[in-house]
Amino acid sequence: MEDDSAVYKTLLESTQAIPWKINWSDLTFAYIGPQIEALLGWPQDSWKGIDDWASRIHEEDRERVVNFCVAQSKAGTDHEADYRALTKDGDYIWIRDVVHVVRNGDGDVDALIGFMFDINERKKTEQELVRLQKELEELSFKDGLTGVANRRMFDSIIDVEWVNARRNHQPLSVIMIDIDYFKQYNDHYGHIQGDDCLKQVATLLSKAATRARDFVGRFGGEEFVLVLPETDADAAKKVAERCIQMIRDAQIPHEKSGIGADLTVSLGVGTIIPLHNTEAMAFVEDVDRLLYKAKENGRNRAEFNQ
């Protein structure tokens, strides 16, 4: 058993997450991983009790987090909280604290055990995206016709998501979408109805990308783009299929299509985990080539890089 305990301790202390345990009876730390000093600068032995934890939370987060965690713990409910932890140097790092409540044989709270996770980079990305969204509103990074984001906003978003995916070694997917035979549509129905068609397609594509960070923009002309963070090839394929199906279900008449009576779209779908020697726009160009391959292969279809 002693050997097993040593193994478990070694495993805990070799993870990037910081393990800890608090005795509920006196709210003192029974243990906190040595990783805490590398992350925040506070020595491992300086974490005596809950007051040390509370005092090292950013003052703007402290009351909210402490009240929430204490209430959840008293109720015996597992919980998690995001907050800014103060470093010994006076800076702060975003932490996610995941807490499990341990009960004794009588069902009373006996201890709290959990892990602290460094989510600083993720929070920075979220804050940068919020900043970009505000910039969209302030500088009109919105396509005036369709209401979705424009090419300028896409250029900003793809740079942020590219850096985030590369840093966290996560997949990033991009879908390029082009309306089939749109010139013929404009020539037949006129530019006013052509504009209405673009608005309809933009609305449908916005519904196909459902997560908060999913991005939909007008790339130019009759071409649209979706940016799907943390999305692997299988998930991107499902989104692409949803785009095709939603356009098909809308049954927008297109008498001059050449492949049917209704409007259709062609798609290029690419997924990548960016490396340090790869560039975002080179990847976008690869996806655009997949789009034109879909058009060459008959339209009303998607081509994939995986």
C-alpha positions in Angstrom: 0.0 0.0 0.0 2.8 2.4 0.8 4.3 1.8 -2.7 0.9 2.4 -4.2 0.6 5.7 -2.3 3.9 6.8 -3.6 2.9 6.0 -7.1 -0.4 7.9 -6.8 1.5 10.9 -5.3 4.0 10.8 -8.2 1.2 10.7 -10.7 -0.7 13.6 -9.1 2.4 15.8 -8.9 3.4 15.1 -12.5 0.1 16.4 -14.0 -0.4 20.0 -15.1 -3.5 20.2 -13.0 -2.9 21.1 -9.4 -4.5 18.6 -6.9 -5.6 19.7 -3.5 -7.6 18.6 -0.4 -9.3 20.6 2.3 -10.5 19.2 5.6 -14.0 20.4 6.1 -13.9 20.3 10.0 -11.3 23.1 10.3 -11.1 24.3 6.6 -7.4 23.6 6.4 -5.4 22.3 3.5 -4.6 18.6 4.0 -2.6 18.8 0.7 -1.9 20.9 -2.3 0.3 19.9 -5.2 3.8 21.4 -5.5 2.8 22.6 -9.0 1.1 25.5 -7.3 4.4 27.3 -6.7 5.4 27.0 -10.4 2.1 28.5 -11.5 1.4 31.2 -8.9 4.7 31.6 -7.0 3.2 31.0 -3.6 5.1 28.2 -1.7 3.4 24.9 -1.3 3.6 25.2 2.5 2.0 28.7 2.5 -1.4 27.2 1.7 -2.6 26.6 5.3 -6.3 27.2 5.1 -9.3 28.5 3.2 -8.3 32.1 4.1 -5.1 31.7 2.1 -7.1 30.5 -0.9 -9.6 33.3 -0.6 -7.0 36.1 -0.1 -5.3 35.0 -3.3 -8.4 35.5 -5.5 -8.6 38.7 -7.4 -10.7 41.2 -5.3 -13.2 41.6 -8.2 -13.9 37.9 -8.1 -13.4 37.1 -4.5 -16.8 37.6 -3.0 -18.7 35.9 -5.8 -16.4 32.9 -5.9 -16.1 32.4 -2.1 -19.8 32.7 -1.5 -20.6 30.3 -4.4 -18.1 27.7 -3.4 -18.9 27.7 0.3 -22.7 27.5 -0.4 -22.2 24.6 -2.8 -19.9 22.8 -0.4 -22.3 23.1 2.5 -25.0 21.7 0.3 -22.7 18.8 -0.6 -22.8 19.6 -4.3 -19.8 19.1 -6.6 -19.1 22.3 -8.5 -16.5 24.4 -10.4 -15.6 28.0 -10.6 -13.5 30.2 -12.8 -11.6 33.1 -11.2 -8.4 35.2 -11.4 -5.8 33.9 -8.9 -3.2 36.4 -7.7 0.4 35.5 -8.2 3.1 36.3 -5.6 4.5 38.9 -8.1 1.1 40.8 -8.1 -0.1 39.6 -11.5 -3.0 37.2 -12.0 -3.7 33.9 -13.8 -7.2 32.6 -14.7 -7.9 29.3 -12.8 -10.7 26.8 -13.1 -11.3 25.1 -9.8 -13.1 21.7 -10.0 -14.4 20.6 -6.6 -15.7 17.2 -5.4 -17.4 17.0 -2.0 -16.5 13.9 0.0 -19.0 12.7 2.6 -18.4 10.5 5.7 -20.4 7.4 6.7 -23.2 9.6 8.2 -23.6 11.5 4.9 -22.0 14.7 6.3 -19.4 16.7 4.4 -16.0 15.4 5.4 -13.6 17.0 2.9 -13.3 18.8 -0.4 -10.9 17.5 -3.0 -10.3 19.0 -6.4 -8.0 20.2 -9.1 -7.0 23.7 -10.2 -6.5 24.1 -13.9 -4.6 26.9 -15.7 -7.1 28.3 -18.1 -5.3 31.6 -18.7 -4.7 31.2 -22.4 -8.3 30.1 -23.0 -9.6 33.1 -21.1 -7.3 35.4 -23.1 -8.7 33.9 -26.3 -12.3 34.4 -25.1 -11.4 38.0 -24.1 -9.8 38.6 -27.5 -12.9 37.3 -29.3 -15.1 39.5 -27.2 -12.8 42.4 -28.2 -13.2 41.5 -31.8 -16.9 41.2 -31.5 -17.0 44.7 -30.0 -14.8 45.8 -32.9 -17.3 44.3 -35.3 -20.0 46.4 -33.8 -17.9 49.6 -33.5 -16.2 49.5 -36.9 -19.0 47.8 -38.8 -17.2 44.6 -39.6 -20.6 43.4 -40.9 -21.7 42.7 -44.4 -24.2 45.5 -45.2 -26.3 43.3 -47.4 -26.6 39.9 -45.6 -26.0 41.0 -42.0 -23.3 38.4 -41.4 -19.7 39.3 -40.8 -17.7 40.5 -43.7 -14.3 39.5 -45.1 -12.4 42.0 -42.8 -13.9 40.3 -39.7 -13.1 36.9 -41.1 -9.4 37.9 -41.5 -9.3 38.9 -37.8 -11.2 35.8 -36.5 -9.1 33.3 -38.5 -5.9 34.7 -37.1 -7.1 34.5 -33.5 -8.5 30.9 -33.9 -5.4 29.8 -35.7 -3.2 30.9 -32.9 -5.5 29.3 -30.3 -5.7 26.0 -32.2 -1.9 25.9 -32.6 -1.2 26.7 -29.0 -3.7 24.1 -27.6 -3.0 21.5 -30.3 -6.7 21.4 -31.2 -8.4 20.9 -34.6 -9.7 23.9 -36.5 -12.2 23.5 -39.4 -13.1 25.9 -42.2 -15.9 25.5 -44.7 -16.0 27.6 -47.9 -19.4 27.8 -49.5 -20.3 29.0 -53.0 -23.8 29.3 -54.5 -24.0 27.3 -57.7 -24.7 29.1 -61.0 -25.3 32.4 -59.2 -24.5 34.5 -62.2 -27.2 32.7 -64.1 -29.5 33.4 -61.1 -28.8 37.1 -61.2 -29.2 37.2 -65.0 -32.5 35.5 -64.9 -34.2 36.9 -61.7 -32.4 40.3 -61.5 -30.0 41.7 -59.0 -32.7 42.7 -56.4 -33.9 39.1 -56.1 -30.3 38.0 -56.3 -29.6 40.2 -53.2 -32.6 38.6 -51.4 -31.2 35.1 -52.3 -27.9 36.0 -50.7 -29.7 37.1 -47.5 -31.6 33.9 -47.4 -28.5 31.8 -47.8 -26.6 33.8 -45.1 -29.5 33.3 -42.7 -29.6 29.5 -43.3 -25.8 29.2 -42.9 -26.0 31.1 -39.6 -28.5 28.5 -38.4 -26.2 25.6 -39.5 -23.3 26.9 -37.3 -24.9 26.6 -33.8 -22.1 27.1 -31.2 -21.2 30.5 -29.7 -17.7 30.6 -31.2 -18.7 29.3 -34.6 -18.2 32.1 -37.2 -20.2 32.8 -40.3 -19.2 35.4 -42.8 -19.5 36.5 -46.4 -16.2 35.9 -48.1 -17.1 37.9 -51.2 -19.7 37.9 -53.9 -21.7 34.7 -53.6 -19.1 32.9 -51.4 -19.5 32.4 -47.7 -17.2 31.0 -45.0 -17.6 29.1 -41.7 -14.9 28.9 -39.1 -15.4 26.1 -36.6 -13.0 26.1 -33.6 -12.2 22.9 -31.8 -14.0 20.9 -34.5 -12.6 17.7 -35.9 -13.1 16.4 -39.5 -16.2 14.3 -38.6 -17.9 17.2 -36.9 -17.1 19.5 -39.7 -18.5 17.0 -42.2 -21.8 17.0 -40.3 -22.0 20.8 -40.4 -21.3 20.8 -44.1 -24.0 18.2 -44.7 -26.3 20.3 -42.6 -25.6 23.4 -44.8 -26.3 21.5 -48.0 -29.5 20.0 -46.6 -30.8 23.3 -45.2 -30.3 25.0 -48.6 -32.0 22.1 -50.3 -34.9 22.2 -47.8 -35.4 25.9 -48.4 -36.3 25.1 -52.1 -35.3 28.5 -53.4 -36.3 28.3 -57.1 -33.4 28.5 -59.7 -34.7 27.8 -63.2 -31.3 28.4 -64.7 -29.3 26.2 -62.3 -28.2 23.5 -64.8 -28.4 20.8 -62.1 -32.0 21.1 -60.8 -34.9 23.3 -60.2 -33.8 24.7 -56.9 -30.8 26.6 -55.6 -27.8 24.5 -54.5 -24.3 25.2 -53.0 -20.9 23.7 -53.3 -18.5 23.4 -50.4 -14.9 22.9 -49.6 -14.2 21.5 -46.1 -10.8 21.5 -44.4 -9.7 20.5 -40.9 -6.2 21.0 -39.5 -4.3 21.1 -36.2 -1.9 24.0 -37.0 1.8 23.6 -36.7 4.3 26.4 -36.1 5.4 26.3 -39.7 1.9 26.6 -41.2 0.0 29.8 -42.1 -3.7 30.4 -41.7 -4.3 31.9 -45.2 -2.4 29.1 -46.9 -4.9 26.7 -45.2 -7.8 28.9 -46.3 -6.5 28.8 -49.9 -6.4 25.0 -49.7 -10.0 24.9 -48.6 -11.0 27.3 -51.4 -9.3 24.8 -53.9 -11.5 22.1 -52.4 -14.5 24.3 -53.0 -13.6 24.6 -56.7 -13.0 20.9 -56.9 -16.5 20.3 -55.7 -17.8 22.6 -58.5 -15.7 20.7 -61.0 -17.0 17.4 -59.8 -20.7 18.4 -60.4 -21.6 21.0 -57.8 -24.3 20.5 -55.0 -21.6 18.6 -53.0 -18.7 19.0 -50.6 -15.1 18.0 -51.0 -13.0 17.3 -47.9 -9.3 17.3 -47.0 -9.6 14.4 -44.6 
